[in-house]
Amino acid sequence: MEVTGFPTSHWRQGHCAVIIGLRRHQSEGGRRRPWLEGNQSLGCDIFSGGWIKDESYPLYQSSACPAVDGQFNCQLYGRPDSDYQRYRWKPSSCELPKFEGREFLGRMRGKTVMFVGDSLGRNQWESLVCMLWAAAGPLSPPQLLRGSLSPQPASCCCGQEYGVTVSFYRAPYLVDIAAEQGKRILRLDAVAGNGDAWRDADVLSFNTGHWWTHNGPLQGYTHYSLSLSLSLSLSLSLSLSLPFSLMDYMEEGGSYYADMDRLVALKKGMSTWANWVEANVDRTKTRLFFLSVSPTHYNPAEWSDPVSKNCYGETTPVGGWAHGGPYPDQMKVIEGVVGAMRNPPYLLDITALSALRKDGHPSRANPDRSADCSHWCLPGLPDTWNQLLYTALFF
C-alpha cells in the first residue's frame, strides 16, 4: 500500500522526524503540551501520516448537497479532474474510524454544533453539512431558508428524529468589529458582541488566522445570514460574506491604531478570545475545538516545482517525505495563547496534513491573476477535517 507524502521533517531537522507533526518544536522536555496531543485513545497521533488513494471516496456528491458554495463546487464550475476527491488520510500507526453520519446524528441528538471563524471554517461547515446530508438520506427534501440581515446566523431546529443543529458564525477575527462614526473598528479587547451567540453550543469549533495577514483594501468584514434545514432530522445555518467593507482602525483600551504589526494584533485578539472562553464557556457542557491554520499553496517552490505558478493545475498531493512550505507565523501565536489557557481546547491539527494537498484547491481561475489556492474543493480535504473532529468527539 503506497502512502503519498508524510507531514514531516522540513520543519524539524533530524532522522527521527519522519512522521512527526509539524509543531513538535513547541515540545517541552520532548513532550508536547496536552492541548497539542493527538487522540490517545487510538494509541497514535492521528495528525501524523500520509494520503492514500481510496476509490470508495468521495463521501457525498456536491451536486446533491445545496449547502456547497459555488466557489467550492469545483466539478460544477469547470475543474476537469476529480482524483482530489479520492484521497483518504491514513495515520502512520493506526486507522481513523470511518465517519458514520447517522451515528453522529444519534449521538448528538438534540444538541448544537457551531463553527466560528473565517471562510475556512465555512469550508469545514459546508463539508459536515454534506456528510450528514448524505447520511440522513432522501426521506424528506431539504428546505432552504434565508435569514434576515443580522450579525448572528439564522438557525432553525425543526427535525423530529434527531434535532441536531449545525451552524456557522462568521467572525474572521473572533474579536468584535463595531461601527463608530462611519468607520469600522476592530476591537482587540472585546469579544462579547460575538460571544453571546456562541456560549450555549454543545460543540464549538473556532478558527482564525488568514484575515490577520490582510492589509489595505483586503482588511474587510461584513455578512448576512443564510439558514438551511433538513426536515428529517437536521437543521443547518450559514453566515456568508458580502463584498467586504474596509476595516479602518484597530482599537484597544480606548486607543485607536490605523495599523499595527499583525502578529501583535493577533496575539491581543487571541488573548481576548481566550479570556472570554475561560470565563464564559461551561466546559462541563461544551466540547471545545480549535482548527489550526489551513495552509495555502501559492508558491510552487514549496513543492519543488520549477514550472507551476501556484496550485493551478495540480492534481496530486505533494510526493516524497515532506512539504517544504514555511510553518505559519499565525500558528506560533495561536499556540502560545491557547497553550497557556487553564483549560485549553482540543487542537484539530490539520496544518501539516493539509500542506500536502496542493491538489485540493478550487484553482479554476486564471493562474496568473486569481487562482484560489486558499480554500478547498468539496468534496475534498475538509471532509478529512470532519473525520478527525468525529474521531476526537467519539473515540
N, C-alpha and C positions, 0 to 999 in steps of 0.2 A: 504494500500500500504506500503510494507516494504522497508525501506531505509537501505542500508548496509553501516554503518560507517559514521561518520561525522568528518571532519578535525578539530580537536577541542583542548581540554584543556590541553593536555600534555605539550605544550609549554607555556601555561599561566595558572596558577592556579586560581581557583575560580569558584563558582557555575554558574556564568553568562557567562562562556566561552564556552558553549556547542556547539555553531555553529559559533564561530568566526574564522577568518583566522589566520594562524599561525604567521603572522608577526605583530600582533597588539601591540607587545611590543615596536614598534617604534612610537606609537602614542604620540602626544604632547597635553596635556590637554584633553585626552580622544578622540582625533580626529586624524585620520591618515592624513599624507600629501596628497595633491591632486593626486600625481602620483601613490599613493598606493590605491586610492579609487576603489571600484568595479564600474560596469556600473550603473550609477544612473538613466538613462532613463527608466530602467525596474523597478525601485523602490526597488532594493535589491542588495546585494553583490553577484554577480554571481559566486564568487570563494568559497563561503561557502555553504555546502550542503552535499549530500550523493549520493551513487551509487545505481541505480535501475536496476534490470534485465528487459530487453526490447527485446522481441522476434522479433521485426521489424529490429533489428540490425543483421549483420553489414551493413554499408552504401555502401559497394562495396566488391568485391571478389578479393583477392590477385592474383589469377590465371589469372584474366582478366586485370591486370594492370602491364605492363612491367617495370614501374618505381620502383617497390619494390625490394630492395636488397635481396639477398638470406638470409642474416643474420636476416632480419626482417620478412621473409615469413615463419612463424612458421608452418603452415599447410603443406607446400611443403616439409619442412625439418624435419618432423617427430614428431611434437608435437601432442599427441593423442587426447587432449581435445580441445574444441572450445568455451566454455562458456565465456572466457575472451573477446570475440568479441561482447558480447551481453549486455554490461552494459552501461547505459545512465547516464550522470551527471544531477542531479536534485538540483538546488539551493534551499536553505531552505525556501524561501518565494516568489518565482516566477518560471516561466518556461523559459528555454532557447528557443529562436526562433529555429525552425527547420532549418538545413542547406539546403539551396536551391542552388544547383550548378549553374543552369542556371541564377538565379538572380545574383549570384556572378559574373559570366562572363559578364552579361549585364551591371551591374553597374561599372565594371572595364574595360569596353570596351576601347581598345587602350592603356591600362596602364600596368605598370610593378610592380610585386611583387617580392621582393628579400629577402631570408633568408640568414643571415650572421652568421657564428659561427662554432660550432663543430658538431660532429655526431648526437647530439640530435636535432640540427637544421635541419640536413639532414633527420632525422626520421620524423620531422614535415613537411618538404618539400615534401617528398615522399607521406605522408598522404594526403596533399592538392592536389597534382597531381592526386592521385587516386580518390579522392572525385569529382574533376572536370572532370576527365576522364569518370567516371560513369555517370555524369550529361550530358556530351556532347553527349553520345550515340555512337552507332557503324556506324554512317553515312559515316565515312571515316576511314580507318585503320590507326593506329598511325605509325609514321615513326621514327626509332631510328637513330640518327646521333651522331657520335663521334667527339668531338673536339680534336684539337691538344694539345700537352703538353704546358701548359701555366699557369701563376699564376692567370688568370682570367677564369671564367667558360664560356664555349661556350653558345651562346644564339641565338635563331632564332625566329623571329616573322613572320610567314607565313600564319596565319589564315585569312580567308576572312570575317567570321561572327563576331568575337569578337576581334581578335588581342590582346589577353591578354598574357603577358609574365610572367612566374613564374620561378624563378631561385634560385639556392643555391650557395653561395660563401663560400668556406671553409676557415675560418680564426679562428681557435680554441681559439686563444688568443686575437683576434681583432686587436692588435697591430702587427707591421711588424716583419717578420723574414728575415734576409739578410745573404748572404754567404760572408764571409770575410776570405781570406787566408785559404780556405778549411774548415772553421768552420761555423756552423750555429749559428747565433746571434739573440737572441730575443731582439728586440729594444723597451724597455719600454717607450721611449719618442717619438716614431714615428709611425704614422698610415697612412700617405699619400699614401704609396705604395699599401695598400689595399683600402683606402678610395676613390681613384679616380674611382674605379669600382662601388661604392655604390651611389654616390651623386645624380644621376639623377632618381633613382627609385621613383615610386609614393607611394609605401608601403615598408617600411624597417622594418624587424623584426630581432633583434640581440639576440644572446645568447652566454654565455661563463661560465666558472666555473670549469668543470671537469679536463681540462688539466692543470690547475694551481696547482693541487694536485699531479701531476706525478713527479717522481724523477728518476734519473739514466737512464736506457735504455728505459724507457717509455716516456721520455720527447721529443717527436718527431713530425715532421711535414713535409710532402711533399704531393703533389697531382697532379692529372691530371684532365682533364675536359671531361664531357660527356653531350651531348645535346639530348633532346627528343623533337619532335614536333608532334602536332596533326593537320593534315591539315584542319580539320573542323574549328577550332576556336582558337587553344591554342598552345602556344609554351612553352617549358619547358627546363630548363638546370640544370645540376648537376655536382658538382665537388667532386670526390671521393678520398679517401686517398689510396695511395700505401703503402706498408710496410714502416714504419716510419724510418727516419734518425734521428740521435741524434741532440738535441738542446744543443750546447756545452756551450754557455755563455749567460748571460743577460747583456745588455748594457744600460746605462743611462748617458747622458751628457758626453760621451767620456770615462767613467769608465766602466770596464768590471768585471763581477762577475761570478765565477764558480757556485755559488749557492746563494740563498737568501731566507729568510722567504717568503713562497709562498703567504701568505695573504698580506704581504707588497708589493710584486711584483704585485699581482693582483690589489691592490689599485693604484699603479703607472700606470699600464697599463690601468685600467678603467678611471683614470683621464685624460690620454692622449686621449683616445677614446671620453670621454665626451666633452673635449675642442674642439676636431675636429668636432664633431657633431654640437655643438653650433655655430661654425664659418663657417661651410660648407653646412649644410643641410637646404634647404629652407623649413621651416615648413608651409608656405602657400601652398606649393605644395605637400610635402611629409608627409604621416602619419607614425609616428614613434612608434615602439613597442619594448619591451624588454621581452624576455621569462625568467621567474625566473628559478632557478636551478632545474633541474629534479632530483628527489631522486633516490637512489639505494636501493637494498634490499639484502644485503649480510649478514646481521646479524639478525637471526631469533628471538633473544631476543627482538627485537623492536616490534614484534607482539606476544610475549609471547609463542613461540613455542619451547619446550624443545627437540624436535626430529629432525626437519629440520636443514640442514647445511647452507642453503641460500634460494633463491627463487625457486630453482629447485623443480618441482612437485607441486607448489602452484597453485590452480585452482579457488580460490575465493578471493575477496577483504578482507582487514582487517575488522573484525567484531567489534561490540561494539561501543564505543564512541570515541576512539582515537587511533592514531598510535603513538607508543612510541619512534620513532626514533628521533635523535637529529636534531635540526634546523641547516641547512648547514652554516658553517662559511663563505663560499664564498658569500652567500646571504647577510650577515650582511655588508660585504664590499661593495657589489654592491648597496645595499640600501643607504648606506652613500654617495657614489659618485653620484649616479643618483638622489637621493632625493635632492641634493644640486644644481642640474642644474637649470638654469633660466627657461628653457622650457623643462621639462623632458618628456621622452617617457611614453606611456601608458604601465604599467606593466601587462603582462599576468601572473597572479599569480597562477601558476599551481603546486607549490611545495607541498602544503598540500593535495590537492585533488589527486595528483599523488602518494603521500606517502601511500595512502590506497590501491594502486593497486599492491600489491605483486604478483598477479596472471598474470600480463600483460607482463612479460619479455620473451624473446626467451628461455632462460634457458634449452636448449635441450642438452647441453654438459654434461660431467662428473661433477656432483655436487661437487666432492671432489677437482677438479682442475680448471675447466674453465667454469663454468656456467656464462652466460651473464645476470647479474641482474642489468645492467645499461640501456641498450637500450630497445625498446618496440616492441612487435609484431604489424604487420599491416595485416588486420585491427586491431584497438585496441585503446589504450589510446590517441595517438597523434591526432586521429580524433576529440576527445573532445577539445584538444588544439585549433584545427582549427575552431571548432564550436564557441569557445569563441572568437577567432580572428574575425570571421564573425560577431558575435554579437557586438563586440567593434567597428567594421568598420561601420556598417549599422544601428544600433539601438541606 
